[in-house]
């Protein structure tokens, strides 16, 4: 198991991380191709047209409007520009803002707040008091308890524990930068988190703007995550990320 750890979170974890990745010849998994299996979303063709996932955020609304007009009869338009699959379960207290698509077998629970521009896949859970805004949730994603997910893309079977959130705007309102061994300027003010397939985020964690987490990685509860977490890793604390055995 590889391990790198800083004595203080105030030290330059970035410098250590760069050296670590270069020494182990790790491949950065920032791209859509490396983060997601596109066979698990209606956005497959759309996402395939981009290199990085955050590049797709600006067009999610138009994508949903385009897809909605092409859906089969198993989808009901319950209100203008809101399409819900006949097998989905939506609590009467949930709010579905336009435009949005709720996939087959998905459960939208009590007091969920879908603000709009939300493409929710099949067999997902959007739980009690969860708020979604400008997101793509792949099939089998679970955001079941008190989550905020904004300007984000969550891969197949990704799960966010109770109270965990995506922060999508920096406190100084500057444009979001993806920080890691490679620094990438997004040119976008609002970028939440990009979670690869089967990522597990622990309860009450905060994913800071521009966080990217590779496939099959775990985040400890109560974590404050910033930058890039490689695939098949465990994020324990800033500067303390280990690879899974």
N, C-alpha and C positions, 0 to 999 in steps of 0.2 A: 504493500500500500504506500503510495507516494504521499508525502505530507509536507506542507510548509506552514509555518506559524510565526507570527510576529509577536514581540514582547509587548507592544502597545499598538492599539488601533490607530494611533496618531502617527505611526511611522509610515513609510512609503511602501504599502503592500503592493502597489502597482509595479515598482521596480523589481521586487522579489518575484512577483507573478510572471513578469516578462522573462526573467532569467530561468525560472522553473520551466516554462513552456518551451523555451529554446533548448534547454538542456535535455528535455524528454522528447523533443520533436513532436509536440502535440499539434494537431490540426485544429484551427479555430472553426467552430461550428456555428457561425453567424447566419449562414444562408438558409433560405427556405428549404432547399434540397436536403440539407443536413439536419434540419430541425423537425421536419414534418413528413408524414406519409400522406400525400395529397389525395389518396383514394378514400379518405374518411371525411370529406367535406364537399358541399355543393360548390365551394369556391375553388375547386381544383384547377380549372382552366385559367381562372383569373390570377390566382397566386403563382401559377407556373410562368406568368409573364414578368415576374420580378426576380431580382437576385436576393434582396434582403426583405424580411417581413414588414418592417416599418414603412417601406416604400408603398405598401398596399393600403395603408390606413386611410389615405385621403379619398379613395374611391369606394369605400365600403357601402356608403349610402346608395350610390348609383348602381353598384353591383346587385344589391338586394332588390332594387326596383326592377332591374333587368331580369333577375331570376324569378321574381314573383310572378311576372307575366307569363312565364313559361312552365310553371308548376302544373302538375296533373290535377285531376278532380279530387284526389284524396286530400288535397289542401283546400281549406276553406278560408275565404277572405272575411274575417270576422269584423273587420272595420277597414276603412280605406288604407291600403298599403300595409296591412297586417295579415300575414298568412300563417295559419296554424294547421298542422297535420291532424287528420281525424282521430289518430290514435294518441295524440298528445293530451296531457292533463294539465289544465290551467285553472288555478284556484280563482274563485270569483273575486277575491280581494286583490289579485295581481293586476298590475297595469302594464299593458303592452303598447308602447309608443311606436309610431310609424317613422320609417319603415322597419319591419322586422319579419323574420321567418323563424318559426318554431318547428323543429323537425319531428319525425315519427318517434313515438315512445318517450318523448321528453316530458318531464314534469316541471311545471312552473308553480312554485309553492306560494303560500300565504304571504301577501304584502310584498312580493317581488316587484321591483320597479325597473322595467325595461324602457329606458328613455328614448330609444330609437337607434337606428343603424346597427341592429344586432342580428347577426346570422347565427342561429343556434342549431347545432346539428342534431343527429338522432340519438336517442337514449341518454340525453343530458339531464342534469339536475340543476335547476336554478332555484335556490332555496329561499327560505324566510328572510325577508328584508334585504335581499341581494339587489344591487344596482348594476345594470349593464348599460354601457354607452359606447357606441362605435367599436364593436368587437366582432371577431369571428371565433366561435367556439366549435371546434371539431367534434365529431361524434364521441359520445361517452364521456364528455367533460363533466366534472362535478364542481360546482360552486355553491355549496349547500347551505351555508350559514353565515349571514352578516358579512358578505364580501362586497367590495367595490371593485369592478373590473371595467376600466375605461381605456380606450385607444390601445387595445391589446389583442393579441392572437394567442389562443390556448390550443395546444395540439391534442391529438387523440389520447383519450384517457387521462388527460391532465387533471389534477385535483388540487383545490385550494382549501386548506383547513379553515375551521371556523375563525372568523374575524380577520383573516389575512386579506390584504388589499393591494391593488396596484396604484401607485402614485404616478400620475401622468403629466404633471406640470412642475417644473422647478420653482423653488421659492423666489428666485430672482427673475422668473419669467423668461429667461434666456432659452435659446434653442437647445434641444436635447442632443447630447453627445453620447455615443455608445463607448463606454470605457472598458478597456481590457488590454491584452498585449497589442492589439491593433485599435487605435482610436479612430472612430468613424463619426463624422459630423452628419447628422440626419437632415438638418435644415428645417426641422419641424419643431413647433413649440410644444405640442402635446403628443407624447409617446409614453405608453405605459410599459407593460412587460410582454416579452415574447417567450412563451413557455413551450419547449419542445414536447414531443410525444411522451406520455407517461411520467411527466414531472409531478412530484409530490411536494407541496408547499405546506409547512407546518403552521399550526394555529397562531393567529395574531402576529404574523410576519408582515413586514412592509417591503414591497418590491419597488424600489425607487425608479424614477423616470429613466427609461432606456435599459432596464435590466433584461438580459438575455440568458436563459437557462437551457442548457443542452438536454437532449433526450435522456430519459431514465435517471435523472438526478433528483436528489432529495434536499430539502431545506429544513433545517431544524426549526422548531417552534420559537417564537419571539425573536426571529432574526430580522436584521435590517440589511437588505441585500442591495448592492449597487454594482453595476458593471456586468461582467460575463462570468458564468459558472459553466465549466466544461461538461460535456455529456458524461454519464456514468460516474458522477461525483456526489459527494455529500458536503453541503455547505453547513458548517458548524458555527462560524462567526467570521467577521471580516478578517482576511488574512489566514483563515484556517479552513481550507478546503481539501478534502482527501478524495482519492479515487476509490471506487468500490472494488472490493476484491472479487 
